[in-house]
Amino acid sequence: MTKTHKGAALLGQKTALPNSPDEAELDLVANPHPGETYLVRFVAPEFTSLCPVTGQPDFAHIVIDYAPMEWLVESKSLKLYLGSYRNHGAFHEDCTIRIAKDLAAAMTPRWLRIGGYWYPRGGIPIDVFWQTGEPPAGLWLPDQGVPPYRGRG
């Protein structure tokens, strides 16, 4: 289970990349606007994990959207958390859903969604989507902006 703590403990210091998501830590910081409904977006266009069968690298463009309540995830800790998948073997679906559930459990946001746009494996791209439920009323929700995979098209 990914560790969570309140406060930016990893910020401002040299921090090694965790060896796995189980060793990663997510820092939370207080939301300065907890009464507002707004969207926070993180984009990781160079996400990497390993195929659990072959050990070969897999690559994805990950888009995380969330509407915070009391807590925000601190971006350096999120970067280190996502980087911890570099040597982690899991299928695309497992990586995408685990990231979403770890973030939702840590922050308890009003709403969260993730889009995992995986580059082709065996000639087939795999896109994985998950959200906590219906988005809050009045939330401006832009398209995730990742076009469908077209290859050399």
PAKE-254312 format. One line per 10 residues: number of its first residue (from 0); their letters; for each residue z, y, x negated of C-alpha. Coordinates in steps of 0.5 Angstrom, whole numbers. Example, Ala and Ser with C-alpha at 12.3 -4.5 7.8 and 13.67 -1.06 7.14 Angstrom:
BEGIN
0 = as = 16 -9 -25  14 -2 -27
//
This chain:
BEGIN
0 = mtkthkgaal = 0 0 0  -2 7 -3  4 11 -4  5 18 -1  10 24 -2  10 31 0  9 36 -5  4 37 -10  7 32 -16  0 31 -19
10 = lgqktalpns = -3 38 -19  -3 42 -26  -2 36 -30  -6 31 -34  -6 24 -29  -9 18 -31  -14 15 -26  -10 9 -22  -12 2 -23  -13 1 -16
20 = pdeaeldlva = -12 4 -9  -5 0 -9  -3 4 -15  -5 11 -12  -1 16 -10  -3 21 -4  0 28 -5  1 32 2  2 39 2  5 43 8
30 = nphpgetylv = -1 46 13  0 53 13  -3 53 20  0 48 24  -1 51 31  -9 52 30  -14 46 31  -19 46 25  -23 42 21  -22 40 14
40 = rfvapeftsl = -28 36 10  -28 32 4  -35 30 1  -35 24 -4  -42 23 -6  -41 19 -12  -36 14 -9  -36 7 -13  -33 1 -12  -34 -7 -14
50 = cpvtgqpdfa = -37 -12 -10  -32 -17 -9  -37 -23 -10  -41 -21 -15  -37 -16 -19  -43 -11 -19  -42 -4 -17  -43 -1 -10  -44 6 -9  -43 11 -3
60 = hividyapme = -43 18 0  -37 18 3  -35 24 8  -28 25 11  -27 30 17  -20 31 20  -16 36 24  -9 37 21  -2 37 24  4 38 19
70 = wlveskslkl = 0 36 13  -6 37 9  -8 32 3  -8 35 -4  -15 35 -6  -13 32 -13  -9 26 -11  -15 25 -6  -20 25 -12  -15 20 -16
80 = ylgsyrnhga = -14 16 -10  -22 15 -9  -23 14 -16  -18 8 -16  -23 4 -12  -28 4 -18  -25 -3 -21  -23 -5 -14  -27 -11 -11  -28 -10 -3
90 = fhedctiria = -34 -10 2  -36 -4 4  -33 -4 11  -26 -6 8  -27 0 3  -29 5 9  -24 3 14  -18 3 9  -19 10 6  -19 12 13
100 = kdlaaamtpr = -13 8 15  -9 10 9  -11 18 10  -9 17 17  -2 14 16  0 19 10  -2 25 14  -2 23 21  -7 28 23  -9 30 30
110 = wlriggywyp = -16 27 29  -20 24 23  -26 21 22  -30 18 16  -37 16 15  -39 11 9  -46 12 7  -47 6 3  -53 5 -2  -57 -1 -1
120 = rggipidvfw = -55 -8 -3  -60 -13 -3  -65 -8 0  -60 -6 6  -56 0 7  -50 -1 10  -47 5 14  -39 5 16  -36 10 21  -29 10 24
130 = qtgeppaglw = -25 15 28  -18 15 30  -20 17 37  -23 23 41  -24 29 37  -19 35 40  -22 40 45  -25 46 42  -25 43 35  -32 45 32
140 = lpdqgvppyr = -35 39 29  -41 39 25  -46 34 23  -44 30 17  -50 32 14  -52 25 11  -59 23 13  -61 16 14  -63 12 8  -71 12 7
150 = grg = -72 9 0  -78 12 -3  -81 13 4
//
